Structures are given as structure tokens and as C-alpha cells.
């Protein structure tokens, strides 16, 4: 898919390939540091390579003046409630040195266009409740919060335990 020019002359977006897995992991670790959750980032380059290679997820890098300063990791999902498909933005990170220059807006615009190109009807993501700057940014995008839902997840051990009972 190559390099995608944006309306910002110093900013370009490029799709990651499975060969970029280590760099995706690097940005995930940066995001984890920012979110004060670095210990929760357990992805390895090998796992990320598998996700990118088999199409379970996609990533793009954002370059500013020729230097990668951020990324987004996302995947297509659907909703039985609405009968619609869309894109789930699992991770978005822009380096602090260039925040406030409109690059996050450019990434969100790219993701909106990408979602529509895939026939999607929504773009969705989660945000930590203490991250006021991100919440304000997302509200500026016109996003709304679904306050009446909590996300639950089975760990690999619990998943295995439940599967063994079937």
C-alpha cells in the first residue's frame, strides 16, 4: 500500500508489514509507558508478526519529517446488536514531542477513510478513564462514550480451562 501523503506536508502514513513487527512492539511499549501500564504490554515481535501476517490486525506508522513518531493498531470487527461492521482501534500513540500539531487528527481522518473503504459503519476504541487529554481529543473528533458497558476478558489460562469443560 506504500506511503500515504497527508494534508500536513511533513507527515506521511505507511502501512506496516509483518517485517515491521518489532517496531510495532516498540510503539506498544511506548504506549504502555505513557499509560503507566508497561508491565501489561506482553506482546513479542513474534506474536505481532503472526497477527500482522495472518490479517488478524493491521498497523500504520506515522512519520514526521521522515522519522516514525507514532502508530495505530486496528482490526475489523462487527456488532450483532447493530448488524454493522467497523474498525476497532486497539492502540494509538503519537510521540509527546509532536503532540498538539494535528497529527492525531490526521490519523483519525485516515482511520475514518480506511473504515469506510472496508464497508465499515463505525470506528470504535477504548480509553482509560484518567486520560483526560485523550478523552478531550476524542470528543473533539465527535466521538461519544458508551458509559454503560464494561469490557471483560478471559485470560489464556481461563480460556483453556473453559474449553476443556466442553
Secondary structure, 3 states (H helix, E strand, C coil): CCEEECCCCCEEEEECCHHHHHHHHHHHHHHHHHCCCHHHCCCCHHHHHHHHHCCCCEEEEEEECCEEEEEEEEEEEEECCCCEEEEEEEEEEECHHHCCCCHHHHHHHHHHHHHHHCCCCCEEECCCCCCHHHHHHHHHCCCCCCCCCCCCCCCHHHHHHHHHCC
